[in-house]
């Protein structure tokens, strides 16, 4: 389904709007979120023995990513990181960093996406003592950001605790109360801010999708609060199809090609939305009520930002409301 997405603006920072739901923008979106593919170099037919030596991201590495289905979290976080590139040059594209090696120049978008995915996965693997990369989580995103020259990056994790939403800030040890009572509202507020949004979902093993019994991670793109619909970039799909077929090559046939357009665009455009993004209606408990992941539930919502000095609002701690804004239609 394609829910309505109306014209609006994006706030400079996120302040809790739980106390004034009517002040929340009805719709909001991100314009620069790509839809990178977690299976891009995850060949189910390979024997799993080839790993880059030395273990490092590269533009010409063979197919070596996680053999059991690909790094969904790594791809979702890479989407989030890439969406920041226009505002923070070099956070995704190494060629734009000071003192960049010549090897980074002149690369196409797919080479850059694969390089960033490998870089983040290798950072994650080192944290776990693995020599073949790993699915990335918040500490790995922070480490990657610091390596790229953005040590002040911030990640917040929001999760349900009873009927209230709690927040972990950066170190993963904090447990701060918020005014939110649903993760859908956190997702909506994050989309309507200067932060990237990443959503972590789970499902029991009886659900009819390949990752059921485990988890999946996607990147927030837009929200329709009138109809309780979230729009995401799903790492498990490209415009060529979706899903993982263990022991077959179908997922590999869905890979992007370097000749494809960069997989991002304005989600208000139905053609862009249908080509790159997925829509899911969500109920008050964070359960997906329709679509490919019907029955899955939001376990956590993450936000990611590189703050300008002195500009970062207290995210998830305030008692105020998001200010009202007039939105052109």
N, C-alpha and C positions, 0 to 999 in steps of 0.2 A: 504494500500500500504506500501511496505517496501522500503524506499529510502536508497541509499548507505550511509554507515557510514564508513569513512576511518580511518586508524590508525593515531594517533597524540599524542600530549602532552597537558597538561593543564597549563595555565599560572599561575604565582604566585599571580598576582593581576590584576584588571581590569582597563584599561585606555581607555578613549574614542577613538573609531576608526572611528568616523563619517567622519573625514576629509580624511581618506584613506581606503575606503572600500575594495580595492584590497589586503590590508594587513591583513584583517580579515581571520582567518582560515576558510577553506571551510567547515570543519566539526569538531564537538567537542562533548564530552559526559561526563557524570558522571557515575562512576562505582558502587556507593554505595547507590543509591536512592531506597528505598522500595516503595511498592504500597499498603499501608494500606487501609482498607475498612471503609468508613464512616458509613455504615449500620451494622457494626459488632455486635452491641448490641442495634440496633434500631428496636425492634419488633413491627410491625404495629398492631399486635393483642392485645398488652397489653393495659391496661386501663390508663396508664400514671400517676398513683398515687404513684408508688413506687420510692422513691429517697433515695440514701444512707444517713444515719444519723449516725454520722455527715457527712456532705457533704465533701468527701475526696476521692482521687483516691484509688482504692483497686484492689487486684488480684482476689477477689472472689465475686465482686458485681454482682447483677442480671442485666437483660436487662433493662437499664434505659435511654439510650441516646435519643437525640431529637426525638420525636415521628413523626415529620412531614417530615422526610427524612434524618436525620443524619447531622453531622457536617462536611461538605465538606472542609471548610477552616481549621478547626481544624486538620482534617486528612492530608490535603496537607502540612500544616506547621509542623506537626509531622513527615511526610516523610522528610522534609527538615532538621529538627533537628536530626533525626536518621542518616541521611547521613553524619553528622559531628562527629559521635561517635568515629570513628577510630582515628581522629585527636585530638578530645577533649573528652577524656574518662569521662563519667558521665553526659554529657549533655543530653543524652537520657536514659541511663541505671543507675538508682539510686544506684545499687550495687557497682558501681565503684567510687562513691563519698566518700570523707573522712568522716569517722564516720557513714557510712551507717548502717541502722538497718538490723538485720539478716533476716527480712521478705523479703528483696529484693534479697537474694542469691538463686541461683538454679532455677530461673524462666525461662520458655521457651520464645521464641521470641514473641508469640502471647500474653502471659500475659504481657510482657514488653510493647508491642505496645498498648494494651488496657489501661494499667496504664498511659502511657504517654499521650494518647488521653484524658483520663479523667482529668488528672492533668492540661493540658493546657485549656481544656474546663471550668474547675472550676475556674481557674485564670480569664478567660474571663468573666464568669458569675458574679464574684465578682465586676468587673469594672462596670457592668451594674446593680448591685444590685439584681441579680437573684439568686435563691437558687437551680437551677437545671442545671447549666452550660450554655454555650453559644458558638456560632461560634467565633473562635479566629481571631484576627487581629494583626497588627504589635505591638501595645502597649502590648498586652498580650504575644506575643512571647518574647519581651524584658523582661517583668516581669518574665516569666517562666525561661528564660535564667539566669537572676540574681538569682532567687531562687536556680538554679542548680549550682551556683558558677561561672557564666560567665557573670558578669555585664557589660563587655565591648562589648557585642554583638552589631551588627549594622544591622539595616534594612533600606533599601532605597526603596522608591516607585517611579516608573516612569510612567508617564501618558502623553497623548497628550494634547497640548494646541495650537489649530490651527494646523499649519504644523510643529511644533516643540515639542520635548519631554522635559518635565519638571521633576524635581526630588524633592521629599520630603525626608529629611534625619532625621531618628530616631524620632524627636519630632513631626512630622506630620504638622508642621507649616511653614517650609521653602518652598521656591518655586524657586529652582535654575534652571537656564537655562543649557541645555546640547547641545552637538553637534549632537545628534541623531535626525533623522527625522522619524523613525518608531520604533514601539515597537517590531517588529520582530528582528531588529538589537540589541535592548537592550537584548532581550532573548538570542540571539546568543552570544553576548559578555559576558553575565552572565554565560552561560554554559561553555564558554572558560576561566573561571576564577576559583578562589578558593572559590567562593560564591555559596550557594544554590539559586535556582531560583523558584519562585512561580508565577503563572500566574492567573489573575482574569479575567473571561470572563462573558459577558452578552448576552442575547438574548430576542427578543420581544416575547410576549405571544403566537404568532401564529406559532412559530417553533415547530416541532414534537418531542420534548423531554420533559421529565417530569418536569424539572426545568425551562422551558421557561417562560419568564416574570419575572425572578429573576436573579440570578447569580450562577456561579459555579467557583470552585478554584481547580487548579491542580499543580503538582510539575514538574519542568523541568528536563528532563533526557538527551536529546541529541538534536542536530540540524543539518540539512542538508541545508546549505546555497545555494548550487547549485540548489536545487529544492524548496526552501522556505518551508521546512517541519520542524515542531517542533515535538519532541517526549516527552510525558509526562506520569507521573504516575497519573492515574485518580482515585480519591477516590470512584467514583461511580461504580467501577467495580472490579472484581477479575477474575481469569482464569475460573471461573465457570459461568460467565455471568455479565451483566451490567444492570443498571437501577433500579428505585424505583417503586414498585407496591403498591400504597396506598390501604390499606384495605386487602391486600393479604400477603401471606408469601413468595412470590418468592424471594424478596431481601434477606430475612433471610436465604433462602436455599443456597445463594451464599456465605455465610460466609466462612472465613478461618477456618481450623481446626488446632489444635496444632500439629498434625502430618504432616501438610503440610510443605514444605520447606520454608525458609525465602523468602518472595516475592521480591527479588532483584537480580540483576546480571549485566553482561556486555551487554549493549544494542547493541553492534556490533554483538552479537550472534543472528541470526534470531529466534532461538527457545526461547531464553530469551525474546527477543523483542516482539514476538507474544504472549507470555504467560502473561507478566506483564505490558507492556507499550502500549500506543496508539499513532498513528501518525496522524498529521493534517496538510495539506497544508494551507498556509496563504498567502493572497494577500497583496499588498502594504499598504492597509488601516487596516490591522490587522483582516480581516474577514476570517473565516474558509470557505474554498471553497469546501471542501469535507469531508466525514466521518460522524460519528454519530452526530456531533454538527455543521453540515453545516449551515452557516448563522449566527452563533454566532460571536462575535467580542471581541478582546482583549481590555479590559478597562484599565488594569494596569499590570505592571510587577514589582514584588518585588524581591530584592536580600537580602540574609541573610548571615552574616559571623561573626565569632569570630576572630578578628585580633590578630596576634602576636604583642607584643609591638613594636611600631615603624615601623611596616611593612605595614600598611594600606594606600594604595594610595588614592588620592582624587577621589572618585568614582563619575563619571558623571559630573565633574567640569572642567576637563583638556581640553586643546586644542591640545594635542599631539595625536599620533596614536599608536595603538597596534603594538609593534615591530614585524618585520617579523621573522618567524621561519622556519627552514627546517623541514618538516614532513616526517617521514618514511612511506612507503606505504605497 
